[in-house]
Amino acid sequence: MDIQIHSNLILKGIQKLIDSSRQRAAIFLNSESTLLYWRVGDYINQQLLTEGRAEYGAKIIATLSQQLTEMYGKGFTYTSLTRMCKVAKCFDAQKIATLSQQLSWSHLIELSAIDNEIKREFFTQLCMLEQWNVRDLRGKANTMLFERTAIASKPEKTIKEALQTLAYDKTLTPELIFKNSYVLNFLNLPNDYSEKELESALINNLQKFIMELGNGFAFVERQKRIPVDSVDYYLDLLFYHRKLKRLIAVDLKLGKFKVKYKAQMELYLRWLQKNEMLEGEEKPLGLLLCSEGNTEHIELLMLDNDEIRVAQYLTQLPSKAWFAEKLQRSLEIAKMNAKDKE
């Protein structure tokens, strides 16, 4: 089968797409360029699926790249064309019409590199909502943001529903905001640090800490006094989440989670609800940050289904395998709990 003949046939089709698009002044806008690249990729994909062309598709794409570069200059290298094909496989026409209005082509290339469909949708929706640049997107993917987010350990149906709600209503659930692991590798703490030193280091690096907590957090107070029956308790950190419209109580703990921490946090939350919650706000939520993880203990108590979240903080970034193993363990325990309910 003559590769040159098939390349010429495909080339003519692509020429029509490019020439038609270039007749419009909007070609220089991001959305039009994105749509053009998607159409080229989709057209190549469709053509390679016909008449057995797929088996020597790489050679055809290489030939097309040379021809298109001669005609139109930069932008049609072999790598560029393969990326167009990949993006077209990941996003259908309806989806790309929406994404092209909010994300750049570089964003879509990064997103298309995520093979898992649910994970890709998670990053797509949050990227649009929080207006990440490409560097932000790449960094959050590399630090396993999806695997660290509470929603990742939920059933697939629950994740899809949460992402659909986010897409259509722009409404975030706590599961999409809170994480099971927070990476605090910017603190430069000594090996034998205390809770007080941890708190001070977080305050000194407050901007970075808030960035790790996620978009929407606003710092309210440090060592919040909680007076109950003539006894003064002190909450380590108090935040407010603008999108959840809730106060977020954060308590820092060395070592693993202990059951008594739950009762203490419940006291803080009841006091905040009674004395600090304003009209129009939702009930406060609590976040217990522990230096060591004990996933099974937390899952069996089912704290993440309640008003209290428990997470591990990490002063050094572990390997991706570590996050994957932790997520797998959480999924196994969650499935066990689901069976017990049946």
Secondary structure as a PSIPRED ss2 file (coil, helix, strand):
# PSIPRED VFORMAT (PSIPRED V4.0)

   1 M C   1.000  0.000  0.000
   2 D C   1.000  0.000  0.000
   3 I H   0.000  1.000  0.000
   4 Q H   0.000  1.000  0.000
   5 I H   0.000  1.000  0.000
   6 H H   0.000  1.000  0.000
   7 S H   0.000  1.000  0.000
   8 N H   0.000  1.000  0.000
   9 L H   0.000  1.000  0.000
  10 I H   0.000  1.000  0.000
  11 L H   0.000  1.000  0.000
  12 K H   0.000  1.000  0.000
  13 G H   0.000  1.000  0.000
  14 I H   0.000  1.000  0.000
  15 Q H   0.000  1.000  0.000
  16 K H   0.000  1.000  0.000
  17 L H   0.000  1.000  0.000
  18 I H   0.000  1.000  0.000
  19 D H   0.000  1.000  0.000
  20 S H   0.000  1.000  0.000
  21 S H   0.000  1.000  0.000
  22 R H   0.000  1.000  0.000
  23 Q C   1.000  0.000  0.000
  24 R C   1.000  0.000  0.000
  25 A H   0.000  1.000  0.000
  26 A H   0.000  1.000  0.000
  27 I H   0.000  1.000  0.000
  28 F H   0.000  1.000  0.000
  29 L C   1.000  0.000  0.000
  30 N H   0.000  1.000  0.000
  31 S H   0.000  1.000  0.000
  32 E H   0.000  1.000  0.000
  33 S H   0.000  1.000  0.000
  34 T H   0.000  1.000  0.000
  35 L H   0.000  1.000  0.000
  36 L H   0.000  1.000  0.000
  37 Y H   0.000  1.000  0.000
  38 W H   0.000  1.000  0.000
  39 R H   0.000  1.000  0.000
  40 V H   0.000  1.000  0.000
  41 G H   0.000  1.000  0.000
  42 D H   0.000  1.000  0.000
  43 Y H   0.000  1.000  0.000
  44 I H   0.000  1.000  0.000
  45 N H   0.000  1.000  0.000
  46 Q H   0.000  1.000  0.000
  47 Q H   0.000  1.000  0.000
  48 L H   0.000  1.000  0.000
  49 L C   1.000  0.000  0.000
  50 T C   1.000  0.000  0.000
  51 E C   1.000  0.000  0.000
  52 G C   1.000  0.000  0.000
  53 R H   0.000  1.000  0.000
  54 A H   0.000  1.000  0.000
  55 E H   0.000  1.000  0.000
  56 Y H   0.000  1.000  0.000
  57 G H   0.000  1.000  0.000
  58 A H   0.000  1.000  0.000
  59 K H   0.000  1.000  0.000
  60 I H   0.000  1.000  0.000
  61 I H   0.000  1.000  0.000
  62 A H   0.000  1.000  0.000
  63 T H   0.000  1.000  0.000
  64 L H   0.000  1.000  0.000
  65 S H   0.000  1.000  0.000
  66 Q H   0.000  1.000  0.000
  67 Q H   0.000  1.000  0.000
  68 L H   0.000  1.000  0.000
  69 T H   0.000  1.000  0.000
  70 E H   0.000  1.000  0.000
  71 M H   0.000  1.000  0.000
  72 Y H   0.000  1.000  0.000
  73 G C   1.000  0.000  0.000
  74 K C   1.000  0.000  0.000
  75 G C   1.000  0.000  0.000
  76 F C   1.000  0.000  0.000
  77 T C   1.000  0.000  0.000
  78 Y H   0.000  1.000  0.000
  79 T H   0.000  1.000  0.000
  80 S H   0.000  1.000  0.000
  81 L H   0.000  1.000  0.000
  82 T H   0.000  1.000  0.000
  83 R H   0.000  1.000  0.000
  84 M H   0.000  1.000  0.000
  85 C H   0.000  1.000  0.000
  86 K H   0.000  1.000  0.000
  87 V H   0.000  1.000  0.000
  88 A H   0.000  1.000  0.000
  89 K H   0.000  1.000  0.000
  90 C H   0.000  1.000  0.000
  91 F C   1.000  0.000  0.000
  92 D C   1.000  0.000  0.000
  93 A H   0.000  1.000  0.000
  94 Q H   0.000  1.000  0.000
  95 K H   0.000  1.000  0.000
  96 I H   0.000  1.000  0.000
  97 A H   0.000  1.000  0.000
  98 T H   0.000  1.000  0.000
  99 L H   0.000  1.000  0.000
 100 S C   1.000  0.000  0.000
 101 Q C   1.000  0.000  0.000
 102 Q C   1.000  0.000  0.000
 103 L C   1.000  0.000  0.000
 104 S C   1.000  0.000  0.000
 105 W H   0.000  1.000  0.000
 106 S H   0.000  1.000  0.000
 107 H H   0.000  1.000  0.000
 108 L H   0.000  1.000  0.000
 109 I H   0.000  1.000  0.000
 110 E H   0.000  1.000  0.000
 111 L H   0.000  1.000  0.000
 112 S H   0.000  1.000  0.000
 113 A C   1.000  0.000  0.000
 114 I C   1.000  0.000  0.000
 115 D C   1.000  0.000  0.000
 116 N C   1.000  0.000  0.000
 117 E H   0.000  1.000  0.000
 118 I H   0.000  1.000  0.000
 119 K H   0.000  1.000  0.000
 120 R H   0.000  1.000  0.000
 121 E H   0.000  1.000  0.000
 122 F H   0.000  1.000  0.000
 123 F H   0.000  1.000  0.000
 124 T H   0.000  1.000  0.000
 125 Q H   0.000  1.000  0.000
 126 L H   0.000  1.000  0.000
 127 C H   0.000  1.000  0.000
 128 M H   0.000  1.000  0.000
 129 L H   0.000  1.000  0.000
 130 E H   0.000  1.000  0.000
 131 Q C   1.000  0.000  0.000
 132 W C   1.000  0.000  0.000
 133 N C   1.000  0.000  0.000
 134 V H   0.000  1.000  0.000
 135 R H   0.000  1.000  0.000
 136 D H   0.000  1.000  0.000
 137 L H   0.000  1.000  0.000
 138 R H   0.000  1.000  0.000
 139 G H   0.000  1.000  0.000
 140 K H   0.000  1.000  0.000
 141 A H   0.000  1.000  0.000
 142 N H   0.000  1.000  0.000
 143 T C   1.000  0.000  0.000
 144 M C   1.000  0.000  0.000
 145 L H   0.000  1.000  0.000
 146 F H   0.000  1.000  0.000
 147 E H   0.000  1.000  0.000
 148 R H   0.000  1.000  0.000
 149 T E   0.000  0.000  1.000
 150 A H   0.000  1.000  0.000
 151 I H   0.000  1.000  0.000
 152 A H   0.000  1.000  0.000
 153 S H   0.000  1.000  0.000
 154 K C   1.000  0.000  0.000
 155 P C   1.000  0.000  0.000
 156 E H   0.000  1.000  0.000
 157 K H   0.000  1.000  0.000
 158 T H   0.000  1.000  0.000
 159 I H   0.000  1.000  0.000
 160 K H   0.000  1.000  0.000
 161 E H   0.000  1.000  0.000
 162 A H   0.000  1.000  0.000
 163 L H   0.000  1.000  0.000
 164 Q H   0.000  1.000  0.000
 165 T H   0.000  1.000  0.000
 166 L H   0.000  1.000  0.000
 167 A H   0.000  1.000  0.000
 168 Y H   0.000  1.000  0.000
 169 D H   0.000  1.000  0.000
 170 K C   1.000  0.000  0.000
 171 T C   1.000  0.000  0.000
 172 L C   1.000  0.000  0.000
 173 T C   1.000  0.000  0.000
 174 P H   0.000  1.000  0.000
 175 E H   0.000  1.000  0.000
 176 L H   0.000  1.000  0.000
 177 I H   0.000  1.000  0.000
 178 F C   1.000  0.000  0.000
 179 K E   0.000  0.000  1.000
 180 N C   1.000  0.000  0.000
 181 S E   0.000  0.000  1.000
 182 Y E   0.000  0.000  1.000
 183 V E   0.000  0.000  1.000
 184 L C   1.000  0.000  0.000
 185 N C   1.000  0.000  0.000
 186 F C   1.000  0.000  0.000
 187 L C   1.000  0.000  0.000
 188 N C   1.000  0.000  0.000
 189 L C   1.000  0.000  0.000
 190 P C   1.000  0.000  0.000
 191 N C   1.000  0.000  0.000
 192 D C   1.000  0.000  0.000
 193 Y C   1.000  0.000  0.000
 194 S C   1.000  0.000  0.000
 195 E H   0.000  1.000  0.000
 196 K H   0.000  1.000  0.000
 197 E H   0.000  1.000  0.000
 198 L H   0.000  1.000  0.000
 199 E H   0.000  1.000  0.000
 200 S H   0.000  1.000  0.000
 201 A H   0.000  1.000  0.000
 202 L H   0.000  1.000  0.000
 203 I H   0.000  1.000  0.000
 204 N H   0.000  1.000  0.000
 205 N C   1.000  0.000  0.000
 206 L H   0.000  1.000  0.000
 207 Q H   0.000  1.000  0.000
 208 K H   0.000  1.000  0.000
 209 F H   0.000  1.000  0.000
 210 I H   0.000  1.000  0.000
 211 M H   0.000  1.000  0.000
 212 E H   0.000  1.000  0.000
 213 L H   0.000  1.000  0.000
 214 G C   1.000  0.000  0.000
 215 N C   1.000  0.000  0.000
 216 G C   1.000  0.000  0.000
 217 F E   0.000  0.000  1.000
 218 A E   0.000  0.000  1.000
 219 F E   0.000  0.000  1.000
 220 V E   0.000  0.000  1.000
 221 E E   0.000  0.000  1.000
 222 R E   0.000  0.000  1.000
 223 Q E   0.000  0.000  1.000
 224 K E   0.000  0.000  1.000
 225 R E   0.000  0.000  1.000
 226 I E   0.000  0.000  1.000
 227 P E   0.000  0.000  1.000
 228 V E   0.000  0.000  1.000
 229 D C   1.000  0.000  0.000
 230 S C   1.000  0.000  0.000
 231 V E   0.000  0.000  1.000
 232 D E   0.000  0.000  1.000
 233 Y E   0.000  0.000  1.000
 234 Y E   0.000  0.000  1.000
 235 L E   0.000  0.000  1.000
 236 D E   0.000  0.000  1.000
 237 L E   0.000  0.000  1.000
 238 L E   0.000  0.000  1.000
 239 F E   0.000  0.000  1.000
 240 Y E   0.000  0.000  1.000
 241 H E   0.000  0.000  1.000
 242 R C   1.000  0.000  0.000
 243 K C   1.000  0.000  0.000
 244 L C   1.000  0.000  0.000
 245 K C   1.000  0.000  0.000
 246 R E   0.000  0.000  1.000
 247 L E   0.000  0.000  1.000
 248 I E   0.000  0.000  1.000
 249 A E   0.000  0.000  1.000
 250 V E   0.000  0.000  1.000
 251 D E   0.000  0.000  1.000
 252 L E   0.000  0.000  1.000
 253 K E   0.000  0.000  1.000
 254 L C   1.000  0.000  0.000
 255 G C   1.000  0.000  0.000
 256 K C   1.000  0.000  0.000
 257 F C   1.000  0.000  0.000
 258 K C   1.000  0.000  0.000
 259 V H   0.000  1.000  0.000
 260 K H   0.000  1.000  0.000
 261 Y H   0.000  1.000  0.000
 262 K H   0.000  1.000  0.000
 263 A H   0.000  1.000  0.000
 264 Q H   0.000  1.000  0.000
 265 M H   0.000  1.000  0.000
 266 E H   0.000  1.000  0.000
 267 L H   0.000  1.000  0.000
 268 Y H   0.000  1.000  0.000
 269 L H   0.000  1.000  0.000
 270 R H   0.000  1.000  0.000
 271 W H   0.000  1.000  0.000
 272 L H   0.000  1.000  0.000
 273 Q H   0.000  1.000  0.000
 274 K H   0.000  1.000  0.000
 275 N H   0.000  1.000  0.000
 276 E C   1.000  0.000  0.000
 277 M C   1.000  0.000  0.000
 278 L C   1.000  0.000  0.000
 279 E C   1.000  0.000  0.000
 280 G C   1.000  0.000  0.000
 281 E C   1.000  0.000  0.000
 282 E C   1.000  0.000  0.000
 283 K C   1.000  0.000  0.000
 284 P C   1.000  0.000  0.000
 285 L E   0.000  0.000  1.000
 286 G E   0.000  0.000  1.000
 287 L E   0.000  0.000  1.000
 288 L E   0.000  0.000  1.000
 289 L E   0.000  0.000  1.000
 290 C E   0.000  0.000  1.000
 291 S C   1.000  0.000  0.000
 292 E C   1.000  0.000  0.000
 293 G C   1.000  0.000  0.000
 294 N C   1.000  0.000  0.000
 295 T H   0.000  1.000  0.000
 296 E H   0.000  1.000  0.000
 297 H H   0.000  1.000  0.000
 298 I H   0.000  1.000  0.000
 299 E H   0.000  1.000  0.000
 300 L H   0.000  1.000  0.000
 301 L H   0.000  1.000  0.000
 302 M C   1.000  0.000  0.000
 303 L H   0.000  1.000  0.000
 304 D H   0.000  1.000  0.000
 305 N H   0.000  1.000  0.000
 306 D C   1.000  0.000  0.000
 307 E C   1.000  0.000  0.000
 308 I E   0.000  0.000  1.000
 309 R E   0.000  0.000  1.000
 310 V E   0.000  0.000  1.000
 311 A E   0.000  0.000  1.000
 312 Q E   0.000  0.000  1.000
 313 Y E   0.000  0.000  1.000
 314 L E   0.000  0.000  1.000
 315 T C   1.000  0.000  0.000
 316 Q C   1.000  0.000  0.000
 317 L C   1.000  0.000  0.000
 318 P C   1.000  0.000  0.000
 319 S C   1.000  0.000  0.000
 320 K H   0.000  1.000  0.000
 321 A H   0.000  1.000  0.000
 322 W H   0.000  1.000  0.000
 323 F H   0.000  1.000  0.000
 324 A H   0.000  1.000  0.000
 325 E H   0.000  1.000  0.000
 326 K H   0.000  1.000  0.000
 327 L H   0.000  1.000  0.000
 328 Q H   0.000  1.000  0.000
 329 R H   0.000  1.000  0.000
 330 S H   0.000  1.000  0.000
 331 L H   0.000  1.000  0.000
 332 E H   0.000  1.000  0.000
 333 I H   0.000  1.000  0.000
 334 A H   0.000  1.000  0.000
 335 K H   0.000  1.000  0.000
 336 M H   0.000  1.000  0.000
 337 N H   0.000  1.000  0.000
 338 A H   0.000  1.000  0.000
 339 K H   0.000  1.000  0.000
 340 D H   0.000  1.000  0.000
 341 K H   0.000  1.000  0.000
 342 E C   1.000  0.000  0.000
